[in-house]
Amino acid sequence: MSKPIQAINRYKADLRELQFLLFEQFKLTDILGKAPFEAWGPDEVKSSLTEAYRWSREVIGPLNAIGDTQGCRLEAGRVTAPKGFKEAWKSLYEAGWKSIAVDAEFGGAGSPHSLQVLVEEMISGANVAFAMYPGLAFGASEVIESFGTPEQRTLYCTRMYGGQWGGTMCLTEPQAGSDVGAARTSAKKNPDGSYSITGTKIFISGGEHDLTDNIVHLVLARTEGAPAGTKGLTLFIVPKVRSSQDGTLGESNDVACGAIEHKMGINGSSTCVLNFGENGKCIGWPVGGDAKLNQGMSQMFKMMNGARIGVGVQGISVASSAFLNALEYAKDRKQGASIEHWKDATAPRARIIEHADVRRMLLDMKSRVEGIRALAVKLTHHQDMVHVLTGKDETQAAYHQGQVDLLVPLVKAYGSDQAFRVCETAIQTYGGAGYTKDYPVEQYCRDSKIFSVYEGTNHIQAMDLVGRKLGQAGGANLQAFLGDVAKFVAANGAHAKLGPAVKRLGAAAEALGGSAMRLLMWFQSGNLALVPLYANRFLEMMSETTVAWMLLEGAVIADAKLPTTPAAEADHAFYQGKIAAALYFARTVLPGVEQKAMLMGEEDRSPLDLPEAGFAQG
């Protein structure tokens, strides 16, 4: 007989690290108390972090293993979420965590995005499967807020931001997969101006659940006579239940859940097959009205970009808790003698944190988690500056928006790839115990694998980076990025402690710039097949360069604080940890950027030239 799953929180976060990023590295106080963040000061930010952490640990943390074990149930076309999720949904919106950065017009608190992303990290880290539901509702509402008609904004946004209604995005179809342009879902105009929607969408996260009375689906469909491919797709608002303009719910809208997926992880999140219009009674309305027909992909990119950032944050959140749980275990678990007494069978057993390889794994996890988190906060800092500068300094606002665009695929792809690897390392730190359900890291590992797959596989992110983002603004965004790195290197290359590592960053940035030019050469010379072959490698190179930059920037700050921080204070060890993480990453990971640039120069075509039958004879 299996043991019952206990409601025990296993989620951990390091609030000191979060405060360091906001206040010491990214100097959030420079924009607090000023438009558009007049209502926010340092105390409000710190208390929000503390309370969000408490809420995450007390309310949804204990439901994480329960959701994993129970999963979701589909009965008679209705999905029931795991025990406790419905109550947690209500508590989430009562606490206001999902609306913390929402504009006051829709009942939000209007916080900086850089605070929101850390609150979101805590929610996702405590229970990533639960966090999927409100995350999708938030993203769908952002699209309607940005592109909808005034009537659509009035009807949907407040209710979706406030948690009364859920939301989804519906792109993928069985025959199309990631090839969204091959979608067959159709939309036929009705005399009253609405459209009849017919089609099937798959892998729809939160597509059906019992947390809300209504779910607002954003559905890509093709109107009659629309162009082929993505240019002919329109984004439609398709609610599960129709409503009047005042929000009163009416009849069902002929949206049926045909199945739910049984997955490797995030079992508490319902991943649905949705059938629209099986009975010919499903209706939808174009986001923004008929004037926005055939603009579905550009609108959906608003939600997809937000979702891609969110997936990167999911990766950080799960990896961070895996690291901190492994650290706690390493401090307590005793096994083997220390290296100084390895021949003495009578020597006392050492805690495993005293063993060199365990310390290596812990510092490796720490550097990756903290560096990728800093990358995400860097992105949201740029978002905050766009809000501050729009209408005041359009040139600088455009610079910051360009950096947001450039960093999105890095946060999503590198954040999700490394999350799985950090969770794997966490299991290795535990040894055999980590492979059991007695500890949380095996669930973290299973949950994290999907991050590199959904919201656009990481190869799609790499192709977005090299095929679209590098060339935006005539390449000015990439040049600004490389220029920012060069300024940091020039300012800190002679640093007494960090100088050699900073110079290594400079060399990596030069190799990155050269590789970007090589990609351009391949585009121009007709060697297009080499671009997708090396796109993932380039994204990894750019990500590692950026993470090293962020870690070294934090280390410079930490080193300046050490002389005035007494050794007995906790901050002394904290700052030492910031320096050690930066040096470790710069010495053991960053050199790989130059190596990968050299490999790109080899232009190896082996995967392309090998005949299909050469892969295996079986």
C-alpha positions as CSV (number, residue, x, y, z in Angstrom):
1,M,0.0,0.0,0.0
2,S,1.5,3.4,-1.1
3,K,2.0,6.1,1.4
4,P,-0.4,9.0,1.2
5,I,1.0,12.2,-0.1
6,Q,1.4,14.8,2.7
7,A,0.7,18.5,2.2
8,I,4.3,19.6,3.0
9,N,5.9,22.7,1.5
10,R,9.3,22.0,0.0
11,Y,9.7,25.3,-1.8
12,K,12.7,27.5,-0.9
13,A,13.8,30.9,-2.0
14,D,16.6,33.3,-1.1
15,L,15.0,36.7,-0.4
16,R,18.4,38.3,0.1
17,E,19.4,37.4,-3.4
18,L,16.2,38.9,-4.8
19,Q,16.7,42.1,-2.9
20,F,20.3,42.3,-4.1
21,L,19.2,42.2,-7.7
22,L,16.5,44.8,-7.3
23,F,18.2,47.4,-5.1
24,E,21.9,46.9,-5.5
25,Q,22.5,45.6,-9.0
26,F,19.5,47.1,-10.9
27,K,18.9,50.1,-8.6
28,L,15.2,49.9,-8.6
29,T,15.0,52.9,-6.3
30,D,15.9,55.2,-9.2
31,I,12.4,54.7,-10.7
32,L,10.3,54.1,-7.5
33,G,8.1,57.0,-6.4
34,K,8.0,58.4,-9.9
35,A,5.6,58.0,-12.8
36,P,4.4,55.5,-13.6
37,F,5.4,53.9,-10.2
38,E,4.4,56.7,-7.9
39,A,2.7,54.4,-5.4
40,W,5.8,52.2,-5.0
41,G,8.7,52.7,-2.6
42,P,11.5,50.3,-1.3
43,D,9.4,49.3,1.7
44,E,6.4,48.3,-0.5
45,V,8.7,46.3,-2.7
46,K,10.4,44.5,0.2
47,S,7.1,43.7,2.0
48,S,5.7,42.4,-1.3
49,L,8.6,40.0,-1.7
50,T,8.3,38.8,1.9
51,E,4.5,38.3,1.7
52,A,4.6,36.7,-1.7
53,Y,7.1,34.2,-0.4
54,R,5.0,33.5,2.7
55,W,1.9,33.0,0.6
56,S,3.6,30.7,-1.8
57,R,5.0,28.5,0.9
58,E,1.8,28.4,2.9
59,V,-0.9,28.1,0.3
60,I,0.4,26.5,-2.9
61,G,3.7,24.9,-1.8
62,P,1.9,22.2,0.1
63,L,-0.2,21.4,-3.0
64,N,2.7,20.8,-5.3
65,A,3.2,17.0,-4.6
66,I,-0.5,16.5,-4.2
67,G,-1.1,18.0,-7.7
68,D,1.7,15.8,-9.1
69,T,0.2,12.6,-7.7
70,Q,-3.5,13.3,-8.2
71,G,-3.3,15.0,-11.6
72,C,-6.4,16.2,-13.4
73,R,-9.6,14.2,-14.1
74,L,-11.7,14.4,-17.2
75,E,-15.3,13.3,-16.7
76,A,-18.2,14.0,-19.1
77,G,-16.2,16.7,-20.8
78,R,-15.3,18.5,-17.6
79,V,-11.9,18.7,-16.0
80,T,-11.4,18.7,-12.2
81,A,-8.2,20.2,-11.0
82,P,-6.3,18.6,-8.1
83,K,-7.5,19.0,-4.5
84,G,-7.0,22.4,-3.1
85,F,-6.3,24.2,-6.4
86,K,-9.7,25.9,-6.5
87,E,-9.2,27.3,-3.0
88,A,-5.7,28.4,-3.9
89,W,-7.0,30.2,-7.0
90,K,-9.4,32.2,-4.9
91,S,-6.6,33.0,-2.3
92,L,-4.2,34.1,-5.1
93,Y,-6.5,36.7,-6.4
94,E,-7.6,37.9,-3.0
95,A,-4.0,38.4,-2.2
96,G,-3.5,40.3,-5.4
97,W,-0.3,38.6,-6.6
98,K,-1.4,38.1,-10.2
99,S,-2.5,41.7,-10.6
100,I,0.5,43.3,-8.9
101,A,1.8,44.9,-12.1
102,V,-1.6,45.3,-13.8
103,D,-2.7,48.9,-14.5
104,A,-5.1,50.4,-12.0
105,E,-7.7,50.7,-14.7
106,F,-8.2,47.0,-14.4
107,G,-7.9,46.7,-10.6
108,G,-4.1,46.2,-10.4
109,A,-1.4,47.7,-8.3
110,G,0.8,48.9,-11.1
111,S,4.2,47.7,-9.8
112,P,7.4,47.6,-11.8
113,H,7.8,44.5,-14.0
114,S,11.1,43.7,-12.2
115,L,9.2,43.1,-9.0
116,Q,6.4,41.2,-10.8
117,V,8.9,38.8,-12.3
118,L,10.3,37.8,-8.9
119,V,6.8,37.4,-7.4
120,E,6.0,35.2,-10.4
121,E,9.2,33.2,-9.7
122,M,8.0,32.4,-6.2
123,I,4.5,31.4,-7.4
124,S,6.0,29.2,-10.1
125,G,8.7,27.7,-7.9
126,A,6.2,26.7,-5.2
127,N,3.8,25.0,-7.6
128,V,4.5,25.4,-11.3
129,A,1.5,23.3,-12.4
130,F,-0.9,25.6,-10.5
131,A,0.9,28.7,-11.7
132,M,0.1,27.7,-15.3
133,Y,-3.7,28.5,-14.9
134,P,-3.5,32.1,-13.8
135,G,-0.4,32.7,-16.0
136,L,-2.3,32.0,-19.1
137,A,-5.3,34.0,-18.0
138,F,-3.0,36.9,-17.4
139,G,-1.4,36.6,-20.8
140,A,-4.7,36.3,-22.7
141,S,-5.9,39.4,-20.9
142,E,-2.8,41.4,-21.8
143,V,-3.6,40.7,-25.5
144,I,-7.1,41.9,-25.2
145,E,-6.0,44.9,-23.3
146,S,-3.4,45.7,-26.0
147,F,-5.5,45.0,-29.1
148,G,-9.1,44.6,-28.2
149,T,-12.0,47.0,-28.8
150,P,-13.1,49.2,-25.9
151,E,-16.1,46.9,-25.5
152,Q,-13.8,43.8,-25.4
153,R,-11.5,45.4,-22.9
154,T,-14.4,46.3,-20.6
155,L,-16.0,42.9,-20.8
156,Y,-12.9,40.7,-20.4
157,C,-9.9,42.4,-18.9
158,T,-11.1,43.2,-15.4
159,R,-12.7,39.8,-15.1
160,M,-9.6,37.9,-16.4
161,Y,-7.0,40.0,-14.5
162,G,-9.2,39.7,-11.3
163,G,-9.5,35.9,-11.5
164,Q,-13.2,35.7,-12.2
165,W,-12.5,34.2,-15.6
166,G,-9.6,32.1,-16.9
167,G,-7.9,32.3,-20.3
168,T,-5.8,30.3,-22.8
169,M,-4.1,30.6,-26.1
170,C,-4.9,28.1,-28.8
171,L,-2.4,27.7,-31.5
172,T,-1.4,24.1,-32.1
173,E,-3.3,21.7,-34.2
174,P,-2.8,17.9,-34.7
175,Q,-1.6,18.1,-38.3
176,A,0.4,21.3,-37.9
177,G,2.4,21.0,-34.6
178,S,4.8,24.0,-34.5
179,D,3.9,24.9,-38.1
180,V,1.2,27.3,-37.0
181,G,0.7,28.5,-40.6
182,A,-0.7,25.1,-41.5
183,A,-3.7,25.7,-39.1
184,R,-7.1,24.6,-40.5
185,T,-9.4,26.0,-37.8
186,S,-12.0,28.1,-39.7
187,A,-14.0,31.1,-39.0
188,K,-17.1,31.9,-41.0
189,K,-18.8,35.3,-40.6
190,N,-22.4,35.4,-39.3
191,P,-25.0,38.1,-40.1
192,D,-24.7,39.5,-36.6
193,G,-21.0,40.2,-37.0
194,S,-19.8,37.2,-35.0
195,Y,-17.9,34.3,-36.5
196,S,-18.7,30.6,-36.4
197,I,-15.5,28.8,-35.2
198,T,-14.8,25.2,-36.2
199,G,-11.7,23.2,-35.5
200,T,-9.5,21.3,-33.1
201,K,-6.6,22.6,-31.0
202,I,-4.2,20.4,-29.0
203,F,-1.8,20.8,-26.1
204,I,-3.9,23.7,-24.7
205,S,-2.7,24.4,-21.1
206,G,-5.6,25.1,-18.8
207,G,-8.0,24.5,-21.7
208,E,-10.6,23.1,-19.3
209,H,-10.8,23.3,-15.5
210,D,-13.1,23.9,-12.6
211,L,-11.3,26.9,-11.1
212,T,-13.5,29.5,-12.8
213,D,-17.0,29.7,-14.2
214,N,-15.7,30.8,-17.6
215,I,-12.5,30.4,-19.7
216,V,-11.7,32.9,-22.5
217,H,-9.9,31.1,-25.3
218,L,-7.8,33.1,-27.8
219,V,-8.0,31.0,-31.0
220,L,-6.1,31.4,-34.2
221,A,-8.4,30.7,-37.1
222,R,-8.7,31.4,-40.8
223,T,-11.5,33.3,-42.3
224,E,-13.0,32.5,-45.7
225,G,-10.7,33.7,-48.5
226,A,-7.8,34.5,-46.2
227,P,-4.2,34.1,-47.5
228,A,-2.4,30.9,-46.9
229,G,0.2,30.5,-44.1
230,T,0.5,32.7,-41.0
231,K,-0.5,35.9,-42.9
232,G,-4.1,34.6,-43.2
233,L,-4.6,33.9,-39.5
234,T,-7.0,36.0,-37.3
235,L,-7.1,35.9,-33.5
236,F,-10.6,35.3,-32.1
237,I,-12.0,35.7,-28.6
238,V,-13.9,32.4,-28.0
239,P,-15.3,32.1,-24.5
240,K,-16.3,28.7,-23.0
241,V,-19.6,30.3,-21.9
242,R,-21.2,33.2,-23.7
243,S,-22.0,36.3,-21.8
244,S,-23.8,39.6,-22.0
245,Q,-21.8,42.8,-22.1
246,D,-22.3,43.2,-18.3
247,G,-20.6,39.8,-17.8
248,T,-23.7,37.8,-17.0
249,L,-23.1,34.2,-18.1
250,G,-25.5,32.6,-20.6
251,E,-25.4,29.5,-22.7
252,S,-22.5,27.2,-23.4
253,N,-20.4,28.2,-26.5
254,D,-19.9,24.7,-28.0
255,V,-16.3,24.3,-26.8
256,A,-15.6,20.7,-25.7
257,C,-12.6,19.1,-24.1
258,G,-12.0,15.9,-26.0
259,A,-9.1,14.6,-23.9
260,I,-6.4,15.6,-21.5
261,E,-2.7,14.6,-21.9
262,H,-1.0,12.2,-19.4
263,K,2.4,13.7,-19.0
264,M,5.9,13.3,-17.6
265,G,5.4,16.3,-15.3
266,I,3.3,19.3,-14.4
267,N,0.5,16.8,-13.8
268,G,-1.6,19.3,-11.9
269,S,-1.9,21.4,-15.1
270,S,-4.6,20.2,-17.5
271,T,-3.3,19.9,-21.0
272,C,-6.3,19.6,-23.2
273,V,-7.6,18.7,-26.7
274,L,-10.3,21.3,-27.4
275,N,-12.9,20.9,-30.1
276,F,-14.6,24.0,-31.3
277,G,-18.0,23.9,-33.0
278,E,-18.7,20.2,-33.0
279,N,-22.4,21.1,-33.0
280,G,-22.0,24.2,-35.2
281,K,-22.7,26.5,-32.3
282,C,-19.3,27.9,-31.4
283,I,-19.0,31.7,-32.0
284,G,-16.1,34.1,-31.6
285,W,-15.1,37.7,-32.3
286,P,-11.9,39.0,-33.8
287,V,-9.6,40.7,-31.2
288,G,-10.0,44.3,-32.1
289,G,-12.9,43.7,-34.5
290,D,-13.0,43.2,-38.3
291,A,-10.4,45.9,-38.8
292,K,-7.8,43.4,-37.3
293,L,-8.5,40.4,-39.6
294,N,-5.4,38.5,-40.7
295,Q,-3.4,40.1,-37.9
296,G,-3.6,37.2,-35.5
297,M,0.1,36.3,-35.4
298,S,1.3,39.8,-34.6
299,Q,-1.3,40.0,-31.8
300,M,-0.5,36.5,-30.5
301,F,3.2,37.4,-30.4
302,K,2.3,39.8,-27.5
303,M,1.1,36.8,-25.5
304,M,3.8,34.5,-26.8
305,N,6.6,36.9,-25.8
306,G,5.1,37.2,-22.3
307,A,4.7,33.4,-22.1
308,R,8.2,32.9,-23.3
309,I,9.5,35.1,-20.5
310,G,7.2,33.3,-18.1
311,V,8.7,29.9,-19.2
312,G,12.2,31.1,-18.6
313,V,11.0,32.3,-15.1
314,Q,9.5,28.9,-14.5
315,G,12.9,27.4,-15.2
316,I,14.6,29.7,-12.8
317,S,12.0,29.1,-10.1
318,V,12.1,25.3,-10.2
319,A,15.9,25.2,-10.6
320,S,16.4,27.6,-7.7
321,S,14.3,25.5,-5.3
322,A,16.1,22.3,-6.5
323,F,19.4,24.0,-5.7
324,L,18.4,25.3,-2.3
325,N,16.9,21.9,-1.3
326,A,20.0,20.1,-2.4
327,L,22.1,22.7,-0.4
328,E,20.0,22.0,2.7
329,Y,20.4,18.2,2.2
330,A,24.2,18.6,1.7
331,K,24.5,20.5,5.0
332,D,22.7,17.7,6.9
333,R,23.6,14.4,5.2
334,K,26.7,12.7,6.6
335,Q,28.5,10.2,4.4
336,G,32.1,9.2,4.0
337,A,35.2,10.7,5.6
338,S,36.7,14.0,4.5
339,I,39.5,13.9,2.0
340,E,42.0,14.7,4.8
341,H,41.0,11.4,6.6
342,W,40.1,9.2,3.6
343,K,42.3,6.3,4.7
344,D,41.1,6.4,8.3
345,A,38.2,4.0,8.7
346,T,37.6,5.2,12.2
347,A,37.3,8.9,11.2
348,P,33.9,10.6,11.8
349,R,31.6,10.8,8.8
350,A,31.7,14.2,7.1
351,R,28.7,16.2,5.9
352,I,28.6,15.8,2.1
353,I,29.0,19.6,1.7
354,E,32.5,19.0,2.8
355,H,33.3,16.8,-0.2
356,A,34.9,18.6,-3.1
357,D,32.6,17.3,-5.9
358,V,29.5,18.2,-4.0
359,R,30.8,21.7,-3.4
360,R,31.5,21.9,-7.2
361,M,27.9,20.9,-8.0
362,L,26.5,23.3,-5.5
363,L,28.5,26.2,-6.9
364,D,27.6,25.2,-10.5
365,M,23.9,25.3,-9.6
366,K,24.2,28.6,-7.7
367,S,26.0,30.3,-10.6
368,R,23.5,29.2,-13.2
369,V,20.4,30.0,-11.2
370,E,21.6,33.4,-10.0
371,G,23.0,34.3,-13.4
372,I,19.9,33.4,-15.3
373,R,17.7,35.2,-12.7
374,A,19.8,38.3,-13.2
375,L,19.3,38.0,-17.0
376,A,15.5,37.8,-16.4
377,V,15.5,40.9,-14.1
378,K,17.7,42.6,-16.7
379,L,15.0,42.1,-19.3
380,T,12.3,43.4,-17.0
381,H,14.4,46.3,-16.0
382,H,14.4,47.3,-19.7
383,Q,10.6,46.8,-19.7
384,D,10.3,49.2,-16.8
385,M,12.5,51.8,-18.5
386,V,10.3,51.6,-21.6
387,H,7.3,52.5,-19.4
388,V,9.2,55.3,-17.7
389,L,10.6,56.8,-21.0
390,T,7.8,56.4,-23.4
391,G,6.5,59.9,-24.3
392,K,9.6,61.5,-22.7
393,D,12.6,60.1,-24.6
394,E,11.6,58.0,-27.5
395,T,15.2,57.2,-28.5
396,Q,16.0,55.7,-25.2
397,A,12.7,54.0,-25.0
398,A,13.4,52.4,-28.4
399,Y,16.8,51.3,-27.1
400,H,15.3,49.6,-24.1
401,Q,12.6,47.9,-26.1
402,G,15.2,46.6,-28.5
403,Q,17.0,45.0,-25.7
404,V,13.8,43.4,-24.4
405,D,13.2,41.9,-27.9
406,L,16.8,40.6,-28.0
407,L,16.8,39.0,-24.6
408,V,13.4,37.2,-24.8
409,P,14.7,34.1,-26.6
410,L,17.7,33.9,-24.3
411,V,15.6,33.9,-21.1
412,K,13.2,31.4,-22.5
413,A,15.6,28.9,-24.1
414,Y,18.7,29.1,-21.9
415,G,16.6,29.5,-18.8
416,S,14.6,26.3,-19.6
417,D,17.5,24.3,-20.9
418,Q,19.6,25.0,-17.8
419,A,16.6,24.4,-15.5
420,F,16.5,20.7,-16.4
421,R,20.3,20.4,-16.1
422,V,20.3,22.1,-12.7
423,C,17.5,19.8,-11.5
424,E,19.5,16.8,-12.8
425,T,22.6,18.1,-10.8
426,A,20.4,18.5,-7.7
427,I,19.4,14.8,-8.0
428,Q,23.1,13.9,-8.3
429,T,23.9,15.9,-5.2
430,Y,21.4,13.9,-3.2
431,G,22.7,10.6,-4.7
432,G,20.1,7.8,-4.7
433,A,17.8,9.6,-2.3
434,G,17.3,12.3,-4.9
435,Y,15.8,9.7,-7.3
436,T,13.0,8.9,-4.8
437,K,9.8,10.7,-4.1
438,D,10.8,11.3,-0.5
439,Y,12.5,14.5,-1.8
440,P,11.2,17.1,-4.2
441,V,14.0,17.2,-6.8
442,E,12.8,14.2,-8.8
443,Q,9.5,16.1,-9.4
444,Y,11.3,19.3,-10.2
445,C,13.3,17.4,-12.8
446,R,10.2,15.9,-14.4
447,D,8.3,19.2,-14.3
448,S,11.1,21.1,-15.8
449,K,11.6,19.1,-19.0
450,I,8.6,20.6,-20.7
451,F,10.0,24.1,-20.4
452,S,12.3,23.6,-23.4
453,V,9.5,22.3,-25.5
454,Y,6.4,24.4,-25.1
455,E,5.8,28.1,-26.0
456,G,8.0,27.4,-29.0
457,T,10.7,24.7,-28.8
458,N,14.1,26.1,-28.0
459,H,15.2,25.7,-31.6
460,I,12.3,28.0,-32.5
461,Q,13.7,30.5,-30.0
462,A,17.2,30.1,-31.6
463,M,15.8,30.7,-35.1
464,D,13.8,33.7,-33.8
465,L,17.1,35.1,-32.4
466,V,19.3,34.6,-35.5
467,G,16.6,35.0,-38.1
468,R,14.7,38.0,-36.7
469,K,16.2,39.6,-33.6
470,L,19.8,40.0,-34.7
471,G,18.7,42.0,-37.7
472,Q,16.1,44.2,-36.0
473,A,16.7,47.9,-36.3
474,G,19.4,47.1,-38.9
475,G,21.4,45.3,-36.3
476,A,21.4,48.3,-34.0
477,N,20.0,46.3,-31.1
478,L,22.8,43.7,-31.2
479,Q,25.4,46.5,-31.5
480,A,23.9,48.3,-28.5
481,F,24.1,45.0,-26.5
482,L,27.7,44.4,-27.5
483,G,28.5,48.1,-26.8
484,D,27.1,47.7,-23.3
485,V,29.2,44.7,-22.6
486,A,32.3,46.5,-24.0
487,K,31.6,49.5,-21.6
488,F,31.5,47.1,-18.6
489,V,34.8,45.4,-19.7
490,A,36.5,48.8,-20.2
491,A,35.4,50.0,-16.8
492,N,36.4,46.8,-14.9
493,G,39.1,45.1,-16.9
494,A,41.8,46.2,-14.5
495,H,39.8,45.2,-11.4
496,A,42.2,43.7,-8.8
497,K,40.2,40.6,-8.1
498,L,37.9,40.2,-11.1
499,G,40.0,41.8,-13.9
500,P,41.1,38.5,-15.6
501,A,37.5,37.2,-15.6
502,V,36.2,40.5,-17.0
503,K,38.8,40.3,-19.8
504,R,37.6,36.8,-20.6
505,L,34.1,38.3,-20.9
506,G,35.5,40.8,-23.4
507,A,37.0,37.9,-25.4
508,A,33.7,36.1,-25.4
509,A,31.8,39.1,-26.6
510,E,34.3,39.6,-29.5
511,A,33.8,35.9,-30.4
512,L,30.0,36.4,-30.2
513,G,30.2,39.4,-32.5
514,G,32.3,37.5,-35.0
515,S,29.8,34.6,-35.0
516,A,27.0,37.0,-35.6
517,M,28.8,38.2,-38.7
518,R,29.3,34.6,-39.8
519,L,25.6,34.0,-39.6
520,L,25.0,37.1,-41.7
521,M,27.6,35.7,-44.3
522,W,25.7,32.4,-44.4
523,F,22.5,34.2,-45.1
524,Q,24.0,36.3,-47.8
525,S,26.1,33.6,-49.5
526,G,23.3,31.1,-49.8
527,N,24.6,28.7,-47.1
528,L,21.1,28.9,-45.4
529,A,21.2,25.3,-44.2
530,L,24.1,26.2,-41.9
531,V,21.9,28.8,-40.1
532,P,19.5,26.3,-38.4
533,L,22.3,23.9,-37.9
534,Y,24.2,26.3,-35.7
535,A,21.4,28.6,-34.4
536,N,21.1,26.8,-31.0
537,R,24.8,27.0,-30.5
538,F,24.8,30.7,-31.1
539,L,21.9,31.3,-28.7
540,E,23.8,29.3,-26.1
541,M,26.9,31.4,-26.7
542,M,25.0,34.7,-26.4
543,S,23.2,33.4,-23.2
544,E,26.5,32.4,-21.6
545,T,28.1,35.7,-22.4
546,T,25.1,37.6,-20.9
547,V,24.9,35.4,-17.8
548,A,28.7,35.9,-17.2
549,W,28.2,39.7,-17.6
550,M,25.4,39.7,-15.1
551,L,27.3,37.6,-12.6
552,L,30.4,39.7,-12.9
553,E,28.4,43.0,-12.7
554,G,27.0,41.7,-9.4
555,A,30.4,40.5,-8.2
556,V,31.9,44.0,-8.8
557,I,29.2,45.4,-6.6
558,A,29.7,42.7,-4.0
559,D,33.4,43.2,-3.9
560,A,33.0,46.9,-3.2
561,K,30.7,46.1,-0.3
562,L,33.0,43.6,1.4
563,P,35.5,46.0,3.1
564,T,32.7,47.8,5.0
565,T,30.8,44.6,5.8
566,P,32.0,42.9,9.1
567,A,32.9,39.3,8.7
568,A,30.5,38.4,11.5
569,E,27.5,39.7,9.5
570,A,25.5,37.4,7.1
571,D,26.1,39.8,4.3
572,H,29.8,39.2,4.3
573,A,29.3,35.5,3.3
574,F,26.6,36.6,0.9
575,Y,28.9,38.9,-1.0
576,Q,31.6,36.3,-1.0
577,G,29.1,33.9,-2.6
578,K,28.4,36.5,-5.3
579,I,32.1,36.8,-6.2
580,A,32.7,33.0,-6.1
581,A,29.7,32.3,-8.4
582,A,30.9,34.9,-11.0
583,L,34.5,33.6,-10.9
584,Y,33.4,30.0,-11.3
585,F,31.1,30.7,-14.3
586,A,33.7,32.9,-15.9
587,R,36.5,30.3,-15.5
588,T,34.6,27.1,-16.3
589,V,31.7,28.0,-18.6
590,L,32.5,31.3,-20.3
591,P,35.6,29.9,-22.1
592,G,33.3,27.7,-24.0
593,V,32.0,30.7,-25.9
594,E,35.2,31.1,-27.8
595,Q,35.4,27.3,-28.4
596,K,31.9,27.3,-29.8
597,A,32.7,30.2,-32.1
598,M,35.7,28.2,-33.4
599,L,33.4,25.3,-34.0
600,M,31.0,27.5,-36.0
601,G,34.0,28.5,-38.1
602,E,34.6,24.8,-39.0
603,E,31.2,24.8,-40.8
604,D,30.8,21.1,-40.1
605,R,28.0,19.7,-42.3
606,S,28.0,16.1,-41.0
607,P,24.4,16.1,-39.9
608,L,23.3,17.5,-43.3
609,D,25.5,15.3,-45.5
610,L,24.8,12.0,-43.9
611,P,22.3,9.9,-45.9
612,E,19.1,9.1,-44.0
613,A,19.9,5.4,-44.0
614,G,23.3,6.2,-42.4
615,F,21.7,7.1,-39.0
616,A,20.9,3.5,-38.2
617,Q,20.1,0.2,-40.0
618,G,17.4,-0.9,-37.5
